[in-house]
Amino acid sequence: MSRRRPVVVITGASAGIGAALARVFARHGHELVLVARRKARLQALAAEIAATGAHKPLVIAADLERPDAVRKIGRMLAARGVEPQYVVNNAGFGLLGPAELRDRDEQLAMIDLNIRALTELSLAFVASLARHRGGVLNVGSVAGFMPGPGMAVYYASKAYVLSFTTALHRELKARGVRVTALCPGPVPTEFAKRAGIAKPFSQGLLMQPAERVAEAGYRGLMAGRRLVVPGAMNKLISVLVGFMPRGLLLAVLDGLQSRRRPPRQ
């Protein structure tokens, strides 16, 4: 029996959905470990959470694009006497523009973060997740249900997250480990700026605030749900795209992404 304290490890916790998830887990009494590159932001969030009377989160500044990042996180958790009960893989980014024109190294870095790091973190602590009857929450996107010309690598990475997570849900169920894919639609975060989107989605039926997405993800994970798609319209889209002719779907998505690109200089 391990004497290490159970914690929730949340990646990409410095802003957006990750920060919202941290607040939700803290509000429900979980002790947190916040992981991201921006240490100052993590420390500010940890102080904010502690000010509510919750246990002050531990902070680990790490670049998950590095191949040794997960091993480093494991060592730091052990040194602090804690081990994961839940792993929340939120870290990720997208890039707008034709794949052949975007920087190749940057796209490969996106694969490292969105796919490789998520996979490694999902599998690295299964023993402690099972010991504490915990689980994994992987943040995907409704983009994972469809191809994405104009954001080809990003959409493909989220398709991987969806496929991998739902399969892992089945594999780990017998061990008492919950695995949930959280697939939101548009959320007003820093994602658009990082992706190079000049015209983000305006407020509408598809848009969900980060706080609502985080609450839906938390509830779904605790209920042992395989998939959570926040928002009625996003749920509908995730189903309908499976029935659309592929050529039509590709044309619609290509046109949508074209309108979001910045004007050519």
N, C-alpha and C positions, 0 to 999 in steps of 0.2 A: 504493500500500500504506500503510495507516494505521500510525502508530507508537504509537498509544494502546494501553495495556494492556487485555486483555479481562477483563471482570468479570461477576459475576452480580448483577443488581439484584433485590432482594427487597422487595416492599411489604408493609405490615402485619407487619413483622418484630419488633415490640416484645413480642409474646406469642404463645402458642398455636401453631398450625400454622406460622405465619411464622417464629417463633423456632426451631422444630424443623427447618424446612427450612434455615435459615441454618446450623445446626450440622451437618446432613448434607452440604451443599455444601462447607462449610469442611473437614470431615473427608476429603473426596475431593480436596482440594487446590485448590479454587477461591478466587479473591480476590473478596470480597463488597462490595457497597454496600447498606447497610441503610436502608430508607425507612419512616418512620411519623411521626406527629405528636409522640409522646412521646420527646423527644430523650434524656432521662436514661436511659430504659430501653434505648434503642438503644446508648448509650455503655456501659452495664453489660454488655450482650450482646457488644459488640465487645471489651471487655476480657476477658470470659470466654473468647471464642474465641481471642484472642491468647495467653492464658495456656496454651493447649494446644500452643503452638508454631506455630499456623497464622498466616498473614498477617493483621494486624489489619484488620478491615473498616473501610471509610469509612462515615460516618454522614451522612445527609441528613434533616433534620427538614422535613417537607412535609405540607400538608393536601391530599390528593388530591381532595377535593370542590371545590377551587378550579379554575376553568377554565384558569388559567395554570400549574398545578402541573407538568405534564409538560414544558412548555417550560423551566421553572425547573430541573427535574432534568437535562434535556439540557445546559443551560448549565453547571451545576455539575460534571457528569461531564467535559465538555470541558475545563473549567478545571483539573481534577485529572489530566488526561492519561489518562483511561480511556474505554472505550466498552463497551456491553453485548455479551457473548457469549450470555448467557441473561437473559431477563426472567421473573421469577416474580411473577405477579399474585395475591397472597394477600389484600390489603386488602379488607375488606367487612364488612357487618353486616346483621342482620335485625331485624324488629320484629314482635312478637306482638300480635294483635288485629285486629278487623274494619277493613278499609281505610277505610271511611267515618268511623270514630271516631278513627283515629290522626292525629296532626298531619300536615297535608298537606306542609308544608315539609320535615319530617323524612323523609317517604317519598320526596320528590323528591331529597333529599340522598343517600338510599340508592341511588337510580337513578344519580345522578352518580358515586358511588363504585363500586358493583357492576358498572355497565355502561359508562358513558362513560369513566371513567379507565382501566378495564381495556382497553377497545377502543383508546384512544389509545396506551397503553403497548405494547400488542401490535403496533401498526403503526408506531410512531415510529422504531424502530431496526432495521428489517428489513435494511437494507444492512449494518450491522455484524454482525448475527446471521448473515447469509449469509457474510460475510467470514471469520468465525471458526467456521463450521460448527456454530453453536449452536442456540438454540431458545427457545420460550415455554412456560411451564407456567402454566396458568390454573386457579386453585382454584375449583371449582364446588361441587356438593353433589348427593346423591341426590335432593334436593328438585327439581332441575332436570328430573327424569323425570316429574313429576306436577304437577297444579294444587294450590294450597295455601290453601283457605279458612281464614281465621284468620291467615294470613301471606301474603296474596295477592301483594303487591308483591315480597316477598323471593323466593318460589318462582318468580315470573315472571322475576325478574332472573337466577336461576340457570339457568332454562330458556334464557335468552339466552346465558349463558356457555357452556353445553353446545353449543348450535347453532352459535354463532359460532366456537368453538374447533375443533370437528370439521370445519367447513367450511374454516377457515384451515389446518388440518393438510393438507388436500388441495391448497389453493392454493399453499402455500409448499414443498411436498415437492420439487418440481423444482429449487428453489434450494438444497436441502440444509439447510433450516431445519426442525427438529423442532418440532411443536406438539402439546401434550398437555393434555387436560382431566382434572384430578384431582377426582373426585367422591366425597368421603367421606360416611359417615353421621354419626351423633352422635359428637362428640369432646368430652372434658371440657376446655373452655377458658372464656374470659371471654365467649364468644358469648351464652350464656343470660342472663347478667346484663344485657348491653347490650340484648338483645332484649325484656327484660321478662318472661322466662319464670320463673314462680314454682316450677314443678315440672319441672326438667330430667329427661331420660331417666336412669333408673338404670342401673347397670352391667349389661350383658347381652350377647347375641350381636351386637347392632348396634353397640355401642360399640367404638371403636378409639382407642387412645392417640395423641396428636399425633405422637409419635416414629415409630410404625409407619406412620401415614399419610404422613409426610414421606419415609420410606425408600421406600415404595411409589411415591410420586410421582417421586422422583429416579430410581429404576430404570426406571420407565416412560418418562420423558423421554429418558434416555440410550439406551433401546432403540428410540426413535422410535415409541412406541405412541400411538395416537389418543386412547384413553380408559383411565383407571385408576379402578377402584372398589374401594377396599380393604375386605377382609372378605367371606367367603363369603355371609353373610346379606344384606349390602348389595348384592352382585352379583345375588343371586336376586331381591331386591325390585325392583331397577332393570329387570329383565326382566319380572317378573310384572305390574307395574302397567300394562304395555302391553296386557295381555290382560283386565284387570278391566273390567266395565261401568263407564262413566264416572260414572253416578249413584251407584253403590255406592262407588266410590273417593272421590268428593267427600264422601259422608256419613261414611265412616270417618275421613278426614283432618280434617273439621270437628269430629267428636267428639274426636279426639285433641288438637287444638289447644285446644279448649274446656277440657279438663281441665288444661292447662298454664297457663292464665291465673290471675292472682292473684284472690282473692275480692273481690267488689264491696264498696266501703266503704259 
